[in-house]
Amino acid sequence: MATLRTAARRLVLGQSFAKPIVSFQSHRSLMTLPSFSLEGKTCVVTGAARGIGKEFLTAFALSGARGACVDLSLQSGKDSIAHIKEHISSQPTVSNSYDPELRAYSCDVTSESEVQETWKSIVKDFGKVDVVVTAAGIVANYEAENYPYDRWKNMIDVNLNGSFLFAREAGKYWINQKLKGNLILVSSMSASICVRPQKQAAYNASKGAVSLLGRSLATEWADKGIRVNSLCPGYMKTDLIIGLLEHEGQEIEDNWVKDIPMGRLGHPSELQGTVVWMASDASSYLNGSDIV
């Protein structure tokens, strides 16, 4: 009996035997709830050339989905896809033959005409769209009394209007095609709290509006089979945050950590499981929610 237990333990650890005493499988498939799978689904992610958008597209591809990488620069999108595929091919749990279908699209999310044309191209290329994630966004710190109006308008334009334009195209498409769609708006914890010490009235206002937009669309479209939710990250060490810290100083991060129970900033990859759950049928009754 002890010999059999030892044999089983070694096989689980991936150790091989010249003459196995009993027949065990040295490898087994990973087990998970089937409804978490995104196989057969097409996911569109804006702002997917870097940061959390790139993490989301990676997570979707690892979950079996096809994906559209939408960003301002077509080359940045292509570079992002190449890096994602390289990362996936290095995963020991992924088959060597798996080559996810990912395509890059250049689009200024603040341009109504560009969003409309990009949407048409995505639907034409993939045949259908199941999930849309609006991760394109910007952040800036500026005291309110001196906030230049053009910068205020740009913040609202990218974060709020860019989310709405893609949401509107997706909603119209799903309604006309009588499809069950899933829209995930990337908001922020700043939609519900005022962070400190940075001054960012425009960013907070834009994200507060994004979250309420999500609840509004969820209310309007739920009876049409369309789910809408908002993902509201806390302090994640994204490219945007890294750039902000380089400009503002490390002491800001030290101050943030004091208010974080886990004592650290999150890594963007730690949002992958959450966004896959939100995008999958595992969250089939989630609607009109802010996941903070």
N, C-alpha and C positions, 0 to 999 in steps of 0.2 A: 504493500500500500504506500509506504514512504517513497519507494522508487517511482511509482506512478505519479505521486504528487510532485516530486522533483522534476519528472519529465514534463508534466503539464506546465509547471512554473517556467522552465527554460523555454518551452515553446511559446508561451505568452510573451516572454521577453525577446523573442525573435532569434533565439539560439538554435542552431541546427544540430542534428544527431546523425552519425553515420548509419546507425541501425536503430531506429526508434522502436521502443518496446511496445507502444500502442500507437494507433493511428489518430493523431490530433491534427487540426489545421493550424499551421504556423502563423497564419494571418487570418483575420476576420474582417468583414465589412463593418464600418462604423455604423452604429445603430442610433437612430434618432426618430422623433415623431415624423411620420411621412408628410404631414401638412406643412412642415417647415420648408419643404423642397420648393424651389422656384423653377424646376425643369419645365420647359415648354412655355415659359413666360418671357416677355420682352420688357425690359426695364430701361427707362430713360432717366439719366441723371444730369442735371445742369451743374456747371462748375466742377466737372469731374476730372479736370486736368491736374488737380492737386488737392491737398487737404482732405477734409471729410468727404467731399464728393468722390474723390478717387478711392477712398476707403470703402464707400458704399458700392461703387461699381465693382470693386474687387470682391466684396462679400457676395454680391449678386452672382458674379461669374462662378465663384466657388460653390454657390448653391444651385448651379445648373442653368442659370438664366442667360439669355442673349441680352446685349446691352448697347445703348447709345450713349457715347461720351460727348456731351455738349459743352463747349467752352468758347471763349472769345477768340482764341487762336487755334486754327486747325492743326498746326504742327504740334502745339502743346498737347492737344487731344491725342494725336497719333503717338507721341512720346509716352503719354500716360498709359495708353493701351499696350504698348510694347513692354513697359515696365510691369504692368499687371500680369500679362501673359508669362513673362519671365518668372515672376513671383509664384504664379500658380504652378508652373512646370516644376518648380523646386520643392513643392509640397509632397512629402512622402505618402500621403493618403490619397493623392490624386493620380489617376491613370495617366501614363505617358502619352496615350493617344488623345487625351482630352485637349481640344483647342477651342476655347470659347469664342463664339461669334460676337465680336465687339467692333463697333464702327464709330468714327469720330466725325463731329459736325461743328462747323464754325458758326457761332451765333452771338449777337449782342442781345442779351435778354431784355434790354430796355427798348428795343426796336420792335414795334408791332409787326411790321412787314417781315423782318428777319425771323421772328418767332414763328409766324405763320408759314413761311417758306420752309423753314427747318422742320417743322412738324410734318408737313406734307412729304418731305424727303424721307423722314424716319418711317412713316407709315408705308410709303412705297417700298422702301428697302427691306423692312422686316415683315410687312404684311399685316401686322397688328401691334398694338401697344397695350400692355396690361398694367404697368406701374410707372408712375412719374414721381421723381424726387427733385425738388427745387433746392439745390444746395449752392447755387451761385449767390455770392454775397460779399459785402465789404464791411470794414469796421474802421472807425477813426475816433480819436479823442480830441475834443475841442470844447472849451468852455462856452456855455450857451450864449452869454452876453456878447461874445465876439464871433459867434459862428457865422462864417460867410454863407450867404443864402444859396449860392451856386453849389456849395459843398453839401448843404442840407438837402437840396433837391436831388443831387446825385445819389445820396444815401437812400432816400426814399425810392428813387427810380430803380436802383439795382435791387435792393432788398425786398421791397413791397411790390412795385409795379412789375418787375421781372418775374416774381412768383405768380402774380395774377395772370400775366399774359400766357404763361405756360399752362397754368391751371385752367384758364378759359378754353384754350385749344383742346386740352385733354378732355375736359368735361363735355364740350360740344361733340367731340369725336365719339366718346363713349355713349352719349345719349342718342346720337344719330344712328350709331351702329348697334344700339341695344346690347352693349357689352357691360360686364361688371368691371369697373375700373377701380384703381387704388391710387390715391394721390397723397403724397407725404410732403408737407411743407417743412423746410428746415427753418425753425425759429430759434429761440435762445431762452435760457433762464432769464435773460434781461427783458423778456416779454412780461415778466411778473415781478421782478425785483429791480432795484437800482443798485448796481454794483459800485464798489469804491476801491481806490480813490479816483479812478479815471472818470473824466467828465465826457459823457457820450449820449447826450439827450437825443440826437438824431438817430443813433443806432437803436437805443432803447425804444424810441417811438416807432421805428420801422418794424422791429421784431414784435412789439405789442400788437401792431396792426396785422402782421402776418398770422399770428396766433388767432386773432379774432376773425380774420379772413377764413382760416381753416374751419373754425366752428360754424361760420356762416354757410360755407359751401357744403359742409357735412349735413347741415339742416336742409338745404335746398335739394341736394342730390341723393340723399339716402334712399328715398323710395324708388330711385332709378337704378339701384344696385351699385352705386358709387360710394366708396368709403373715403373719407378725408380726415387726416390726422396731422398733428404737428410734432416734430421731434425737436426738443429744446435742450441742447447740450449745455453743460456747465463749462468750467474752464478746461478746455482741451488744448493740448500743445500742438496746434496746427501751424501752418506756415504763417498765417495772419498773426497769430499770437506771438510766435517767435520773432517776427519782424517788429511787432509792437514793443516787445521786451527789449530788443536791441536798441530801439529808439528812446524808450522811456526809462530803462534801467531795471536791473534785476530786483531791486527792492520792491517793485510792484508785485512780482510773483511771490515774494516772501510774505507780503501783506495779504495776498489772496489765500495762501495756504493756511493762514491762521483761522480762516473761516470755513475751511473745508474739513469735514470730519475725518476723511481718509488721509488727510495730511499731504496731499499731492495733487498736481494737475492730472487730468486724464490723458491717455494717449488716444488719438483718433481711431485706432484699430479697435478700441474697446466699445465703440458704437456699432461695430459690424453685426453682432448678434441681435441687438435691438432693432436695427433697421431691417434685417432679414425677417424677424418676427412680424414687424409692422407690414412688410411687403407681402408676406405669405398668407396662406389660408389659415395658419395657426392663430391669427388675430382676426378671424372672420367677423367677430362682433364688436371690434374696436372701431369707434366712429366718433368724430368730434372731440377727440382727446388731445391734450398736451402731455407728451411723455417727457418729463423733465429729468 
